[in-house]
């Protein structure tokens, strides 16, 4: 593949971001990292990489930069990113999709089915921060002590499941917050298990 030195640097940066963050960079990330004067400079390099077959550019996606061969890897997963879930809708409803990420599914057991963008600080002591992406394996069952995505009424929340006798609680990982007691009268369901976290904030 006959790439210029700069094109090779950009391709290596894309692959590094995928390895370290599970996300390809945005064009703005590339502009900032390489100090380009404008987004057009980054776009020209990306288009050249695409012409050489080094990457695929997927339209209408903020992070639609995929290294060649990613689709052929059996372990590669393409996951929808779920934003704030609309009241009463299934978690994976199309209207809840914000974006898409690709990652190596072999790094997680069980494999994730989607990524949920976390809101708030209720799980900070478990290393899950506001705006992080929680990788979720769809499952209606969970063991006590596991981090779950649960639906309680019309709200979807991320908490640690605790069962004691016949009692069920959803515990935050933040000592300032109180556990949620789940009663028989509640409309309660487990939507999935947290199997990994992708940090999207570096501050």
LUMSE-264720 format. One line per 8 residues: for each residue x, y, z of C-alpha. Coordinates in steps of 0.25 Angstrom, whole numbers. Layout:
<lumbas>
X:Y:Z; ... $
</lumbas>
This chain:
<lumbas>
0:0:0; 7:13:-5; 3:23:6; 10:36:10; 17:37:24; 5:46:28; -5:36:24; 2:25:31 $
2:33:44; -13:36:42; -16:21:40; -7:17:52; -15:28:61; -28:22:56; -24:8:60; -18:12:73 $
-31:19:77; -39:7:74; -30:-2:82; -29:8:94; -43:13:94; -52:4:86; -56:16:77; -50:21:64 $
-46:36:65; -55:47:60; -50:56:49; -49:67:60; -40:57:68; -31:56:56; -30:71:54; -27:73:68 $
-17:62:69; -9:66:57; -11:81:58; -17:83:44; -22:97:41; -36:92:37; -45:79:36; -43:79:21 $
-28:75:23; -32:63:31; -43:60:21; -34:60:9; -24:50:16; -36:41:20; -41:41:6; -27:37:1 $
-27:26:11; -41:21:6; -36:21:-8; -24:13:-4; -33:3:3; -27:5:16; -40:10:23; -55:10:20 $
-62:24:22; -77:22:26; -86:34:23; -95:40:33; -87:35:45; -78:44:54; -69:32:56; -71:25:43 $
-56:22:40; -53:7:40; -39:1:37; -39:-9:25; -42:-23:29; -50:-19:42; -62:-25:36; -56:-38:33 $
-51:-41:47; -60:-51:53; -58:-44:67; -62:-30:62; -75:-25:67; -83:-13:63; -91:-8:74; -102:2:75 $
-100:14:85; -112:16:93; -115:30:98; -125:34:108; -136:24:107; -150:29:104; -160:26:114; -168:13:111 $
-159:9:99; -150:-3:98; -136:0:101; -132:-4:87; -143:3:80; -137:11:68; -141:24:73; -132:22:85 $
-119:20:76; -109:31:77; -97:26:69; -90:13:66; -77:7:71; -68:-4:67; -60:-13:76; -53:-26:78 $
-64:-35:84; -54:-45:88; -49:-36:99; -62:-38:107; -70:-49:113; -81:-50:111; -81:-42:98; -88:-28:98 $
-100:-25:90; -101:-10:91; -94:1:98; -102:10:108; -98:24:110; -98:26:125; -104:39:131; -100:44:145 $
-91:40:156; -98:28:163; -88:18:159; -75:26:161; -69:17:172; -70:5:162; -62:13:152; -74:17:143 $
-75:32:141; -84:42:134; -84:40:119; -77:27:119; -81:16:110; -86:4:118; -85:-9:109; -97:-17:112 $
-100:-32:109; -115:-34:108; -121:-43:119; -133:-44:127; -126:-51:138; -114:-46:147; -107:-51:160; -107:-43:173 $
-95:-34:172; -95:-32:157; -96:-18:150; -109:-18:143; -117:-9:134; -131:-9:140; -144:-4:136; -153:2:148 $
-166:7:143; -162:16:131; -148:19:135; -136:11:131; -124:11:142; -110:5:144; -108:-1:158; -103:-12:165 $
-113:-23:168; -114:-28:182; -123:-39:186; -125:-44:200; -136:-54:204; -148:-50:196; -143:-35:196; -137:-28:183 $
-130:-15:183; -123:-7:173; -110:-1:179; -103:11:175; -88:12:175; -88:25:182; -88:26:197; -96:39:196 $
-108:32:189; -118:22:195; -121:8:190; -135:6:183; -144:-4:189; -151:-12:178; -165:-17:182; -175:-27:177 $
-183:-15:172; -172:-9:164; -172:-11:149; -157:-16:149; -149:-24:139; -134:-26:137; -130:-22:123; -116:-26:123 $
-102:-28:130; -91:-18:130; -79:-25:124; -69:-14:121; -67:1:121; -62:11:110; -57:24:116; -61:36:107 $
-56:47:117; -42:49:120; -43:60:130 $
</lumbas>
